[in-house]
């Protein structure tokens, strides 16, 4: 898949002091640049083709944003990418303790995956194949919605300064918006540690059920067990799929094929989320639920209710980090 060259994006213009607002260059009139593969833009309720052209980050070259408007260098430093001051500060908050937690979670989760896979296969009867297919579909949809809910909550609310969860769990979300390609430089442990942690309780309970119940009870609940197992697999792999959606070279052919057929999160589809101010398309397992949730303005309604009842403004902390300069 060819990567479309996109101009630098306008970062967080709403609510910024006027002196911090950076002008956005006009999109080029070159037809080869303006022609975007529109499979992910059809019927998009909020983001237009012009939005994507003007505001998406050029992820293949995250440092190119240091020059805009005909080569005029930004005096306050790059607006995103690994050289952004906020991105560097956030990356430095990744601690050895956090790394240890991720290592433990990855290995424990993989062990539980293998144990449950063995137990599922052991109790599987071929006539139940239709149940497994339905369980897989429901598991994908549940994982996709769950990924959106967690992604939305972590993107929109809270602060890196919060005890425990701030530096350990909210920090990667703040870093990702101002250095979206950082995820492609993370190894398997850092990429997947937190998602594997989420899957551990589900897999642990599932293994306990298999080992403590009778054969008749296992068969009676087999459909739900298959659903929980497959859902946990999709949950665990969500951030790896997310990483692939930001990777524009070196992907295995089978991953590209699954992205092209939208079996997993496509690269161009996910770029809608990275149009400032990152307020839409939060689901990152397959992205199947992004359009219907946006159509009913699901996230916007939740934000309005929370802001009305608490007075907290969505994405305040995210904006603070995006506005940091050298």
N, C-alpha and C positions, 0 to 999 in steps of 0.2 A: 504494500500500500504506500503510495507516494505521500510524503508529508507536505502539507500546504504551508507555505510561508505566510506568517501572520504578523502584522505590525504589533508593536508593544501596546500593553493595555493600560487603561486608566485605573489607578489604584485608589479605591475608596474615596471617591470625590465627594459623596454626600457626607456632610458634617465636618469636613476638613476645613481648617482656616484657609482663607483665600490665597495667602502667600505660599501655602504648601501644595496647592492644586497645580498639577503639571498638565500642560496641554497635551491633547491626544492627536497624533498625526492623522491626517485624512487617509482613508484606505486608498491604496493604489488603484488606478483604473486599468491596470494590466488584466485582461480577461483570464489569463492563466492563473493569476492569483485570486481573482474574485470567484472563480468557479470552484466551489467547495462541493465535495460529495455530499448530497443532501439527504442521505438515508436517515441521519439522526436529527435533521432539522424539520422534517415533514410534520406539520401541525404543532410545532413547538409553541406553547402558549405565550411565553414571555421573551425568550431570547431570539432575536432575528439574525439573519445572515450577516447584517452589518455589525451587530453587536459582537458576533464571534470574530469578525475580521478586525475590528478596532480594539477589542479589549482582551482577547486571549493572549496568554503568554507564549512566546515562541520557545516551546519546551526543548526543541532540538539544540538550541543555542541560548541558554539562559543568561549569558553575560552580554548578549548583543543589546540589551536594553540600556547600556551605558551611553549609547549614542542614539539620539532621536532628532527629528526635524532637520534632516539634511546634514547630520554629522555633528550637531552641537552637543557637546558632552554635558551630562548632568552634573552640576556642581555639588549636589548633595548625595551623590553616590547612586548606585543602581537601585531601581525600585523593586526588584525581586532577584532571585537567583542566589547562588552560594556566596556571592560577595556582599549581599545585603547585610547590614549591621544586625538587624533583628534576627535574621536566619542564623547568623554566626553565634549570637548569644544563646539562641534556643538550642542549637546543636551542641553547644558546650555544656548544657544542663543535663545531657544524657550521662547518667552516673553508672559506676560499677555495680552498685546495688540493684539498679534497674536491670542491668545486663544479667545479673545472677537470677533475678526473678524470671526473666524471659527464657533463659536456658532451662531452668527447672520446669517451667510450664510447657515448653516445646517437647521435651523428652517425656514428661508425664502424659501429655495429650497423645503423642504418637503411640505410646505403650497402650493406652486405653483404646485408641482407634483399632489397633491390631487385635486386642483381646475381644472387643465387641464385634469386629469383622468375623473372627473365628466363630463366635457364638451365634451370630446372625446366619452364617453359612451352615452351621451345624444344625440349626432348627428350621432351615428353609425347606419348603416343599415347592416343587416346580409349579403346581397349580396356583400358587400364590403370586405368580409373576406380575399379574395385573395390579395386585395390591402394592407391590414394590414400586411399580412405575408411578402409580398415583402418589405413593409416599414420597418418591423423589420429587415429583412436581410440587407437591405441597411444601416439602422441605426447602426447595429452591425459593418459592414465594415467601415463606416465612423468613428465611435467611436474608433475602433481598430487603424485605421490609425492616427487619431487625437492624441490618447494616445502615439503612437510611435513618432510622430512629436514633441510633447511637451516634452516627456521623453528624446528624443535625444537632443533637444535644451538645456534643463536644465542640462543634464549630461555633455554635451560637451563644452558648452560655458559659459562665464560669471564668476563672482567671488562672493563669500559670502560677500566681502567688498563693493559690489555695493550698492548705496543708495536704500532703500525701498525693491527692489526685492531680494537683496542678502540674508539678514538674514530671510526674510519672506517667500521666495519661492524657492531659490536655496539651502538654508541650508539643507532641508530634503533630497535632492538628494545626497549631499555630505555625509551626515551621513549614508544614506542607503547603500552606497558601502563599507564602513568600519565597519558598524554594521548592516548587512542586517536583523537580527532578531529584531531590534529595532521596526520595524513596527508592529510586533506581540504584542508588549507591549504598543502600542498606543491605546487609547480608540476610540470609534466611531467618536467623534468630531474631534480629531487630525488626524485620518486616512482620513476622508472624507471631511473636511472643504473646502479645495482648489478646489476639483473636483465639489463639490456642488456649489461653487461660479461660476465656469465656466458655469454651466448649468442654472444659474439664468436668464441671459439675453435672452436665447432661450425660456425658459418657460414663462418669462414675456411677450415677444413679441407674443407668441402663445396664451396666455390668452387674451391679448388685441385684437388679431384678432377675436377670438371666440366671445368676448363680444361686438365688435363694428361693425361687419359685418352682412349682411342679411343671412337668411337661404340658399338662392340660392348660395351666394358667398362662404359660409362655405362648402356646398356640392361640389362645383366646385373645391375647394382647399383641400378637405378632405385627399386625399392621401399624399400630401406634409405635411399637419398638423400632420398626423399620423407618418410620417417619422421623423419630427422634435421632436415630443414628445418622440418617442422610442429612437432616437439618444441621446437626452438629458438624458434619464434614464440610458443608457449604459455609457455615459460620467460620470454621477454622481457616478455610482457604480464602476468605473474602479479601484480606489485605494482600495476599499474593496476587489475586486477580486484579486488585487495584493497582499494584505495582506494575503488572503487565500493561495496564491501560495507559501508563506513563512511559512505557519503553518503546522506542521507535526504531530500534535496530537490534538484531541478534535474537529475536524471539523465535522459538520453535515453530515450525510450519503448522503444527496442530493447534497451537495457541492462536495464531493469526486466523486460521480457518474458523475456530470457535468464536472469535471476535467478529469476523465478517458475517457470520450467520446469527450473531447476537445471542449465542448460547452462554457466553460470559461477557462481561462489561467491555464494549468496544472502546477503542481509543478516542475516536472522534465524538462519540456520544458523551463520554465523561468530560470532555473539554467544555461542555456547557456549564458544568459546575464551576469551572475555573474562570468564568467571566465574572469580574467584580460586580457586586460584593459577595459572591459565593452564597447566594440565598436560595438556590434551587438545585434539583437533580442530585439528591444526597444518597440515593441507593446505589451501592457499588459492588454488589455480588453479580447480578446480571444486568441491572438497570431496567428491568421490565416494568417496574412499578413507578418509575420516574414520571413518565408522561401522565398516567391517570392521577397520581397524587398532585401533580402540578395543575392539572386541569380543574380539580376541585379546590385548589389553593389550600391544601392540607397543612403545609408547613407555615404558610402565612397566617392562617387562622390560629394555629397553636401559638405562634409568636405574639399575635395581637392579644390573645387571652392572658398569656404570661406577663407581657409588658403592662397590661391594664391592671392586673391584680398585684404585681410586685413592684412596678416602676422600673424594672431592669430593662435596659435597652439591648436588643439582640446584637451580637458581634462587636460589642464595645472593646473587649480585650483583643480580639482579632485585629481590629482597626489600629489599636495602639501599637502592636508589633509591626504592622504593615507600614506605619508612618515613621518608624525609626530610620534615622539617616546617619551617615558617617560623621 
